[in-house]
């Protein structure tokens, strides 16, 4: 392989700085007051207001409950999406049944519909069920993902070969045994990537929780909007809440990112 040129490293460094600087500024600003944030040139050293800002965030926006709610929503949605997408993706990729292509096209076509178009009928349905203001109104509509099905269909179509399935059937494996001993182990790297994407997307979802949940029972993005909705916007308070709300996603990536990369890279090099 050829050695990368200095221009490649310069471009990568620019991308890294562009990604890290906003996050670093959020953590830096969370330790300052509103007057320090507005100074020109800006203050680039940590201040001593972090404990006070944290107390204000958790007092003014029910942030503790918002974090618990976001974990409940994101965890439930991630588990349901990974399980349903793995089974559906395997069915579309390896099982032969009538209407398979038509159904797959219908699933993929739903990704072309803007989610804003479904807010009114979905809210009416949640209201009819009596779920408005409750977390199940956010969890249940997101339990199945068209993107997840499409992603696992693509992944399992390559990861599980027809020869491997035929060998398992010759050995006497039932459909359940094939899923348990062949498909699920092969699907773990792709499922880990899908789980990471789904968790982050569910954690950052703002529009639907804002519509269907009460202000007293928010998720993290809704609580952040509460902090920013005053007549006088306190940027130190908003950025402190942003920093706190970002920490869980960073922890999830730190725990699972290395494993995801470690499991996918050998397959990419091997292919």
Legacy VTK file of the C-alpha trace (Angstrom):
# vtk DataFile Version 3.0
C-alpha trace
ASCII
DATASET POLYDATA
POINTS 271 float
0.000 0.000 0.000
1.231 3.497 -0.797
2.024 5.913 2.001
-0.535 8.688 2.393
0.532 12.148 1.251
0.689 15.169 3.610
-2.482 16.527 1.986
-4.371 13.442 3.138
-3.225 13.974 6.727
-4.117 17.666 6.492
-7.620 16.827 5.281
-8.075 14.234 8.037
-6.840 16.706 10.645
-9.331 19.310 9.400
-12.162 16.792 9.660
-11.131 15.791 13.188
-10.873 19.406 14.347
-14.204 20.287 12.774
-15.811 17.380 14.634
-14.114 17.815 18.000
-14.066 21.599 18.428
-17.862 22.111 18.852
-17.966 19.326 21.429
-14.914 20.679 23.236
-16.442 24.167 23.251
-19.635 22.806 24.815
-17.701 21.236 27.685
-15.569 24.366 28.080
-18.568 26.704 28.086
-20.379 24.551 30.651
-17.783 25.639 33.224
-18.270 29.380 32.562
-21.005 31.937 33.072
-23.002 33.641 30.334
-20.873 36.801 30.421
-17.639 34.871 29.852
-19.099 33.031 26.865
-19.979 36.316 25.174
-16.525 37.853 25.550
-14.406 38.737 22.510
-11.968 37.074 22.186
-13.605 34.074 23.886
-12.257 32.629 27.107
-10.377 29.413 26.296
-9.702 28.175 29.822
-12.142 26.316 32.092
-14.047 28.382 34.603
-15.371 27.562 38.045
-19.127 27.605 37.392
-19.618 23.949 36.451
-21.180 22.792 39.775
-23.591 25.721 39.797
-24.537 25.209 36.144
-25.166 21.514 36.761
-27.462 22.269 39.700
-29.425 24.755 37.627
-29.770 22.306 34.724
-31.178 19.542 36.916
-33.454 21.951 38.817
-34.934 23.914 35.919
-35.589 21.208 33.304
-36.186 17.908 35.147
-32.962 16.758 33.534
-32.486 13.727 35.775
-35.851 12.322 34.712
-35.084 13.227 31.107
-31.892 11.142 31.171
-33.741 8.160 32.665
-36.498 8.493 30.056
-33.980 8.743 27.205
-32.179 5.610 28.413
-35.488 3.752 28.629
-36.586 4.872 25.169
-33.217 4.402 23.447
-32.525 1.025 25.057
-35.976 -0.384 24.286
-35.978 0.904 20.709
-32.452 -0.404 20.077
-33.250 -3.921 21.302
-36.496 -4.122 19.326
-34.975 -2.721 16.120
-31.942 -5.039 16.220
-34.026 -8.154 16.873
-36.746 -7.402 14.323
-34.267 -6.234 11.678
-32.099 -9.339 12.079
-35.008 -11.732 11.606
-36.602 -9.730 8.793
-33.263 -9.131 7.063
-32.467 -12.847 7.106
-35.916 -13.703 5.754
-35.580 -11.278 2.859
-31.978 -12.276 2.141
-32.100 -16.077 2.324
-35.653 -17.377 2.371
-37.586 -17.898 -0.849
-41.255 -16.979 -0.646
-43.836 -15.413 -2.935
-43.798 -11.627 -3.043
-40.366 -11.332 -1.416
-39.069 -8.653 -3.804
-42.328 -6.707 -3.736
-42.390 -6.643 0.055
-38.752 -5.544 0.204
-39.442 -2.704 -2.220
-42.377 -1.637 -0.050
-40.175 -1.641 3.064
-37.453 0.418 1.375
-40.030 2.804 -0.105
-41.188 3.823 3.359
-37.788 5.496 3.878
-38.724 7.979 1.142
-41.686 9.323 3.125
-40.803 12.330 5.324
-41.584 11.537 8.961
-43.327 14.908 9.328
-46.192 13.620 7.165
-47.062 10.966 9.737
-47.111 13.139 12.845
-50.805 14.087 12.759
-52.266 10.589 12.150
-49.754 9.056 14.560
-50.675 11.556 17.259
-54.376 10.829 16.712
-53.658 7.115 17.084
-51.667 7.645 20.287
-54.470 9.838 21.636
-57.060 7.172 20.818
-54.958 4.591 22.681
-54.515 6.947 25.644
-50.719 6.921 25.336
-50.058 10.645 24.934
-47.670 11.864 27.601
-46.297 8.352 28.195
-43.046 6.799 26.986
-44.760 3.967 25.083
-45.985 6.600 22.618
-42.325 7.185 21.691
-41.133 3.563 21.936
-43.814 1.617 20.059
-43.778 3.568 16.735
-39.984 3.127 16.562
-39.790 -0.589 17.365
-39.355 -1.484 13.673
-36.999 0.344 11.325
-37.051 0.148 7.530
-33.411 1.187 7.483
-32.581 -1.574 9.955
-34.281 -4.192 7.798
-32.503 -2.924 4.694
-29.139 -2.809 6.511
-29.390 -6.365 7.864
-30.702 -7.628 4.514
-27.573 -6.312 2.843
-25.271 -7.562 5.593
-26.701 -11.064 6.030
-26.881 -11.569 2.267
-23.062 -11.535 2.276
-22.256 -12.819 5.767
-24.385 -15.981 5.578
-23.694 -18.045 2.469
-26.142 -20.491 0.932
-23.551 -23.263 1.301
-23.404 -22.686 5.064
-27.184 -22.897 5.359
-27.301 -26.042 3.229
-24.638 -27.646 5.401
-26.646 -26.820 8.527
-29.787 -28.368 7.022
-27.873 -31.504 6.020
-26.690 -31.818 9.634
-30.329 -31.824 10.710
-30.669 -28.297 12.068
-34.174 -26.938 12.319
-35.056 -23.374 11.391
-34.675 -22.299 15.012
-31.312 -24.036 15.341
-30.064 -22.369 12.157
-31.017 -18.958 13.528
-29.431 -19.708 16.899
-26.188 -21.347 15.771
-25.551 -19.864 12.315
-27.398 -16.616 11.634
-27.143 -14.854 14.997
-23.364 -15.405 15.421
-22.779 -14.201 11.853
-25.056 -11.192 12.399
-23.312 -9.878 15.527
-20.958 -7.350 13.848
-23.716 -5.888 11.681
-26.155 -5.913 14.603
-23.606 -4.041 16.739
-23.293 -1.301 14.118
-27.072 -1.087 13.757
-27.458 -0.951 17.549
-25.032 1.963 17.797
-26.757 3.911 15.023
-30.213 3.194 16.442
-29.285 4.170 19.994
-27.808 7.492 18.894
-30.772 8.247 16.631
-33.311 7.403 19.352
-31.356 9.415 21.925
-31.243 12.498 19.670
-34.832 12.277 18.420
-36.532 15.574 19.162
-39.590 16.228 17.032
-41.878 13.325 17.946
-41.102 13.328 21.718
-41.726 17.082 21.751
-45.168 16.542 20.229
-46.372 13.553 22.211
-44.719 13.891 25.657
-45.598 16.251 28.490
-43.050 18.877 29.621
-42.945 17.139 33.013
-41.973 13.817 31.412
-39.378 14.771 28.778
-36.471 13.147 27.022
-33.067 14.845 26.885
-33.622 16.826 23.624
-36.998 18.051 24.901
-35.423 19.100 28.200
-32.738 20.990 26.277
-35.423 22.863 24.352
-36.955 23.851 27.694
-33.632 25.320 28.799
-33.435 27.357 25.581
-37.051 28.558 25.575
-36.782 31.426 28.056
-37.036 35.107 27.201
-33.376 35.521 28.152
-31.328 32.652 26.763
-28.552 31.565 29.095
-26.003 29.914 26.823
-23.958 28.570 29.722
-27.041 26.714 30.941
-27.931 25.383 27.478
-24.387 24.244 26.750
-24.116 22.572 30.149
-27.241 20.579 29.375
-25.862 19.775 25.929
-22.615 18.496 27.428
-24.455 16.332 29.955
-26.770 14.959 27.264
-23.812 14.087 25.037
-21.917 12.066 27.647
-24.098 8.890 27.412
-23.627 8.609 23.644
-19.879 9.083 24.059
-19.824 6.350 26.705
-21.775 3.970 24.453
-19.364 4.565 21.583
-16.343 4.184 23.883
-17.664 0.844 25.117
-18.733 -0.633 21.789
-16.897 1.338 19.102
-13.621 -0.550 19.402
-15.417 -3.894 19.273
-17.435 -2.836 16.241
-14.349 -1.713 14.336
-12.412 -4.776 15.453
-15.086 -7.157 14.173
-15.797 -5.404 10.881
-12.259 -4.596 9.697
-11.125 -8.245 9.325
-14.182 -8.946 7.181
-13.525 -5.845 5.055
-9.875 -6.811 4.548
-10.827 -10.396 3.835
-13.357 -9.348 1.209
LINES 1 272
271 0 1 2 3 4 5 6 7 8 9 10 11 12 13 14 15 16 17 18 19 20 21 22 23 24 25 26 27 28 29 30 31 32 33 34 35 36 37 38 39 40 41 42 43 44 45 46 47 48 49 50 51 52 53 54 55 56 57 58 59 60 61 62 63 64 65 66 67 68 69 70 71 72 73 74 75 76 77 78 79 80 81 82 83 84 85 86 87 88 89 90 91 92 93 94 95 96 97 98 99 100 101 102 103 104 105 106 107 108 109 110 111 112 113 114 115 116 117 118 119 120 121 122 123 124 125 126 127 128 129 130 131 132 133 134 135 136 137 138 139 140 141 142 143 144 145 146 147 148 149 150 151 152 153 154 155 156 157 158 159 160 161 162 163 164 165 166 167 168 169 170 171 172 173 174 175 176 177 178 179 180 181 182 183 184 185 186 187 188 189 190 191 192 193 194 195 196 197 198 199 200 201 202 203 204 205 206 207 208 209 210 211 212 213 214 215 216 217 218 219 220 221 222 223 224 225 226 227 228 229 230 231 232 233 234 235 236 237 238 239 240 241 242 243 244 245 246 247 248 249 250 251 252 253 254 255 256 257 258 259 260 261 262 263 264 265 266 267 268 269 270
